[in-house]
């Protein structure tokens, strides 16, 4: 449901074309996992629980990210200090607030863009929605 | 699309449900000849009871109005006549007795600004009256913060804070004076003599029960008032509550030395640790406070206990520990002052080498130099002072600190008086000696033989012996001067006290770019911060001389007194969040200019939109802080915020006003500065076409892209938004929000293929003579009226301002940059 109430009211008042570039009527969320540092700010800001902090941390996903990203740099550092290859998911204790895999559920997303506005790593982008206009 | 849809009656308005509203139709003593009042009355009679009078504000008219008021049958009153401004003054006595009327301005917004086309003018008047009846916005005043604590928290025990605290206690308030250091008096008490009076800076004005006009901090009994609680070594940890009832958490470090101290000084002779301040031991005294004379520097003390063993009166108690306390206050005053710029600002001028000092360091050296002078010695033969060291410099401190010129003049004069054969040169760019008695210091320095060299060096070099060499372009003589002084004195700038940023965060106040506390209004509210109930005085808001600090301290004491004693702030009712529509995003939280919105966990029993599955967040507006500007309602993506002038009312008014008009021009204007300009412009009777329809908003920030799109849907050929002067929004960010909404609307309309010009203007009362022409010009451009443009051009040619031919192009998408042109001929710029 990426269109906001106000967006719907505005679209009702415009001739049936397809405005797509304006995120002011709502937005679709695109996550760039390679930039995500797992801090959980998006989960904290998300009003609907579409973004949630997972209980685990996928080390292999981290190691697989390109080295020129923030997360990749972290992975490279980890590779240097690791004694053996990590396997599977790592349980993260509840009090540790960062380095978790963020679970994102597009079905629950309201398209408000709060996560994109607040993401410290710039890993979330709010895109204009694809509007199906039936005249 | 139903552009000619008749507006529906808004039956939800309190006070008129079921009853027909009553319209008081005023003919303004026959000055509205272009309105057919019979037709207007007949039209209004369809939806309301019409009561006509030729002159409602006359004696008889007001008497009739009083009767109607006293008959009070709970019916909505609509006054159709002059503007809000004019009516408010005319009916002031009745308003103060409780009269509430919705104003339908058919004079300044209609009859007086239009020509003789009776049919068109009357139809516009009908629209205005219909809009006012159907969608009234005149709301009752509500009182915010009617109960306030009487106590005040003053942060900072410098001259500003101490004087304000003393004055506030004299006004009857309990004052909690918090000082981070162990002693009061601040910087002024530590820097020796001060200008413009050339005596020490540690005096405060006396109260009536003391003789003389001033006394030192340590002798002034004003500070011993029973209601003045002094918290030394105390910092502010957290602030809770609302304006008028804050709860402030404080943390106090122990002084270790108790009040039993008799100031014998035995402890200092045995202390083995040097303090962080030069020349002091870890246990040290300060002469200027008097109430506490001695303390321990907790950063350097090794807790060896030698002092406690030596003390003859057992006044040193190491068992004390830090304590936390909470105080309840109604207002907070930040008086945290300023400090000299850090050394990084002046290292390019050789600071750190021998022979280069700052003015502050020179002032600390001066007492020793005085002794040298008495012995006939001269510690330096040639002194060069460099002004604007690291200030007015975009690399370091962009601003002028205002005091450094005077400090240099004071020190230079003093040096020449002490050592008549010393060569003292001041390298300056401009000497800023603006203030009462300040110029005398410049003249005194000239008479004393101080040399002035216009130009400041880009760097200070050092020769083989380590002596400073100053190569400076003498601008007046147009040659390069090479100076080889014994001592270079740098006049450094002043920056905020280092804790200011943290404190601002705790208090919720904004900072200026240079880190000083921002004042609420650049012109009118110099002692208020951006947070209600939090005040500022002295150098915390920018470097100030003592005379200004003292003036501000008195001013802020009165401001705080007024704030605490007032009945509360009157205003329109606060906006309300509809929990059933709020999804809990952070738009309103981020955008509220007054910090009135909080995002809270949604209570279990609260309504929620179906899309929100979990509890999630809910926005809540603090009615006491909200000023009802409508910025949140305009930006809410879910239309979940109800403002007292709701979306339905604005859309209803739009429909009523544009009904049956071909190519209307819709103008939204704020009731503040733009309202003044338009209402005064109407009294000036500057004409514009009848198809221009105006809608008043509380603040331009109330405008949403939705309203602009709706106006276009109803057939508007152009939309203009008129707000206050640039960056002078009465609600701080309304114009910025409107600019953003305008941009969104432009984008959406362009994508929908609708080419409708949307302009945003910054108006204030000085525009009253040009606002009519500006509207006319916008109308001509928007409707591609070539004849109108040519007429305007002839008119402007006659005024003598503009000669380029006008091009009826769609206005550019960029908002008006820079200050709007005020000249008569600058109208075309106004449209951008």
Interface residues (C-beta under 8 A of the other chain):
Chain A: X1 X4 X5 X6 X7 X9 X10 X13 X14 X15 X17 X18 X19 X20 X21 X22 X24 X25 X26 X45 X46 X47 X48 X49 X108 X110 X112 X113 X114 X117 X118
Chain B: X581 X583 X584 X585 X586 X587 X590 X611 X612 X613 X614 X616 X617 X636 X637 X638 X639 X640 X704 X705 X706 X709 X710 X712 X713 X744 X747 X748 X749 X751 X752 X753 X754
